[in-house]
Amino acid sequence: MATRVIKNSDKEFSKTLEDVEKRFFHSGGDEQSETILNWNKQDFKEGYVGIWTNNKDASKLIKRSKQYILEIIDYGYAVDFKMDKKGFRSAISAFKVGK
């Protein structure tokens, strides 16, 4: 599969999201599987954060926050999301509160 960049303004955007959601559903990946959050100040000032993943997190992200996806780069084996910062809380929200 060739790398494809699809923006939310493209006519095939919804279909691409559906395809990616199905492809990564129940895909835990191997021991090298990962999800990377790219949250830097410059991108955030410009209005977005980036998320790269090659596992079921892609499917979960689409189900939970489809309306905030600005762009997707589909590599076939992984996807890279450009997300509107309005749909992002903070990286620290990923951690449970210890008592």
TAWO-V13188 format. One record per backbone hydrogen bond with DSSP energy under -0.5 kcal/mol. CO is the residue of the C=O (numbers start at 1). NH is the residue of the N-H. E is the energy in kcal/mol with one decimal. If there is no record, write none. Layout:
co = <CO | CO>
nh = <NH | NH>
e = <E | E>
This chain:
co = <4 | 4 | 6 | 7 | 10 | 12 | 13 | 14 | 15 | 16 | 17 | 18 | 19 | 20 | 21 | 24 | 26 | 27 | 30 | 34 | 36 | 36 | 37 | 38 | 38 | 40 | 41 | 42 | 43 | 43 | 44 | 47 | 49 | 50 | 51 | 52 | 53 | 55 | 56 | 57 | 58 | 59 | 60 | 61 | 62 | 65 | 66 | 68 | 68 | 70 | 71 | 72 | 72 | 73 | 73 | 74 | 75 | 78 | 78 | 79 | 80 | 81 | 81 | 82 | 82 | 83 | 84 | 85 | 90 | 91 | 92 | 96>
nh = <6 | 74 | 72 | 10 | 13 | 16 | 17 | 18 | 19 | 20 | 21 | 22 | 23 | 24 | 25 | 27 | 28 | 56 | 33 | 54 | 38 | 52 | 39 | 40 | 50 | 44 | 45 | 46 | 47 | 48 | 47 | 85 | 83 | 38 | 81 | 36 | 79 | 58 | 60 | 61 | 62 | 63 | 64 | 65 | 66 | 68 | 69 | 70 | 84 | 8 | 82 | 6 | 74 | 75 | 80 | 4 | 77 | 75 | 76 | 53 | 73 | 51 | 83 | 70 | 71 | 49 | 87 | 88 | 93 | 94 | 95 | 98>
e = <-0.5 | -2.8 | -2.5 | -2.0 | -1.5 | -2.4 | -2.4 | -2.2 | -2.4 | -2.7 | -2.7 | -2.2 | -2.4 | -2.2 | -0.8 | -2.0 | -1.0 | -1.9 | -1.9 | -1.5 | -0.5 | -2.5 | -0.7 | -0.6 | -2.5 | -2.4 | -2.5 | -1.7 | -0.6 | -2.2 | -1.0 | -2.3 | -3.1 | -3.5 | -3.7 | -3.3 | -2.7 | -2.0 | -2.2 | -2.6 | -2.0 | -2.3 | -2.4 | -2.8 | -1.0 | -2.1 | -1.4 | -0.6 | -3.3 | -2.5 | -2.7 | -2.9 | -0.6 | -0.7 | -2.2 | -1.9 | -0.8 | -2.6 | -0.7 | -2.6 | -2.7 | -2.2 | -0.6 | -3.1 | -1.4 | -2.1 | -1.9 | -1.7 | -0.9 | -1.7 | -1.6 | -0.5>
